[in-house]
Amino acid sequence: MTDNNHDHQRFKRITTDQMDAEQKQYFDALMAGPISGTGSAGVVQGATSLGAPFNVMLRSPVLAERLRKVGEYLRFESTIPKRLNELAILVTARTWTAQYEWYAHHRLAIKAGLNPDVAADLAQGKRPANMQPDEEAVYNFCHELHTTHGVSDAQYQAVLDLFGEQGVVDLMVVSGYYVLISMVLNVNRSPLPEGAVPIPRL
């Protein structure tokens, strides 16, 4: 990201020499945690500031630290397999047209084994063709949850059969957590890196 892109964000970056004790504790926990090894542009080893959404959350460091633990569970410990977990995040990003969230998690979804054609259809606001049965169950559940604010018996049962009650909870909460992150990124106007292609507004 260029400095010009940083200037367009509503929340200026806070550097380590500007952080209070609670902010520095959050910063250190992120740097020591698993997200720092994912290639995230928001948490870069050796950096003296955080990118969005983490930089935004620094303004409320106690809340940020509690959400960090939730986020780490959902990213790295969820009972939903990574390919499907990332699909759920992409469905959320597409629903909210959260450009940076889509950019960051598209890479992770493909790395986790999601067919690029599934992601490409989703980016265009289409129901993806050629989904695997477990992908279809996750897509149906998440899309219905986001668009109708509920889930039918059929979609609930499909996820329950695959992942049990804990899986249903994990899938619901990853969807809700990334709505929160979409809000943070969109309010911040977090820019895409130079050369990244935005998803269309629907």
Backbone hydrogen bonds, N-H to C=O, Kabsch-Sander energy under -0.5 kcal/mol:
donor,donor_aa,acceptor,acceptor_aa,energy
6,H,2,T,-1.7
7,D,3,D,-1.9
8,H,4,N,-0.8
8,H,5,N,-0.9
9,Q,5,N,-0.6
9,Q,6,H,-1.3
10,R,188,N,-1.9
12,K,10,R,-0.8
15,T,13,R,-0.5
16,T,48,T,-2.0
18,Q,15,T,-2.2
19,M,15,T,-0.7
19,M,16,T,-0.7
24,K,20,D,-2.6
25,Q,21,A,-2.0
26,Y,22,E,-1.9
27,F,23,Q,-2.5
28,D,24,K,-2.8
29,A,25,Q,-2.1
30,L,26,Y,-2.3
31,M,27,F,-2.3
32,A,28,D,-1.8
33,G,29,A,-0.9
33,G,30,L,-0.7
36,S,30,L,-0.6
36,S,33,G,-1.1
37,G,34,P,-1.7
38,T,35,I,-1.7
40,S,35,I,-0.7
45,Q,43,V,-0.5
47,A,44,V,-2.4
51,G,42,G,-2.2
54,F,51,G,-0.7
55,N,51,G,-1.8
57,M,53,P,-2.0
58,L,54,F,-1.2
59,R,56,V,-1.7
60,S,57,M,-2.1
64,A,60,S,-2.8
65,E,61,P,-2.3
66,R,62,V,-1.8
67,L,63,L,-2.6
68,R,64,A,-2.1
69,K,65,E,-1.3
70,V,66,R,-1.3
71,G,67,L,-3.2
72,E,68,R,-2.6
73,Y,69,K,-1.9
74,L,70,V,-2.6
75,R,71,G,-2.3
76,F,72,E,-2.6
77,E,73,Y,-2.6
78,S,73,Y,-1.0
84,L,81,P,-0.6
85,N,81,P,-2.9
86,E,82,K,-2.9
87,L,83,R,-1.3
88,A,84,L,-2.3
89,I,85,N,-1.8
90,L,86,E,-2.4
91,V,87,L,-2.4
92,T,88,A,-1.8
93,A,89,I,-2.8
94,R,90,L,-2.7
95,T,91,V,-2.2
96,W,92,T,-2.1
97,T,93,A,-0.6
97,T,94,R,-0.7
98,A,93,A,-2.5
99,Q,97,T,-1.2
102,W,98,A,-2.6
103,Y,99,Q,-2.6
104,A,100,Y,-2.8
105,H,101,E,-2.4
106,H,102,W,-2.4
107,R,103,Y,-1.1
108,L,104,A,-0.9
109,A,105,H,-2.6
110,I,106,H,-2.4
111,K,107,R,-2.1
112,A,108,L,-1.8
113,G,110,I,-1.3
114,L,109,A,-2.6
118,V,115,N,-1.1
119,A,115,N,-1.5
120,A,116,P,-2.5
121,D,117,D,-2.2
122,L,118,V,-2.2
123,A,119,A,-2.6
124,Q,120,A,-1.1
124,Q,121,D,-0.6
125,G,122,L,-1.9
126,K,121,D,-2.4
136,E,132,Q,-2.6
137,A,133,P,-1.9
138,V,134,D,-2.0
139,Y,135,E,-3.2
140,N,136,E,-2.8
141,F,137,A,-2.0
142,C,138,V,-2.7
143,H,139,Y,-3.2
144,E,140,N,-2.1
145,L,141,F,-2.3
146,H,142,C,-2.6
147,T,143,H,-2.2
148,T,144,E,-2.8
149,H,144,E,-0.6
149,H,145,L,-1.1
150,G,144,E,-0.8
156,Y,152,S,-2.5
157,Q,153,D,-2.7
158,A,154,A,-1.9
159,V,155,Q,-1.6
160,L,156,Y,-2.6
161,D,157,Q,-2.8
162,L,158,A,-1.2
163,F,159,V,-2.9
164,G,160,L,-2.3
167,G,163,F,-1.1
168,V,164,G,-1.9
169,V,165,E,-2.3
170,D,166,Q,-2.9
171,L,167,G,-2.5
172,M,168,V,-2.5
173,V,169,V,-2.7
174,V,170,D,-2.2
175,S,171,L,-1.6
176,G,172,M,-2.1
177,Y,173,V,-3.1
178,Y,174,V,-1.9
179,V,175,S,-1.0
180,L,176,G,-1.8
181,I,177,Y,-2.1
182,S,178,Y,-2.0
183,M,179,V,-2.4
184,V,180,L,-2.2
185,L,181,I,-2.7
186,N,182,S,-2.8
187,V,183,M,-2.7
188,N,184,V,-2.1
189,R,185,L,-0.9
190,S,185,L,-2.4
196,A,193,P,-2.0
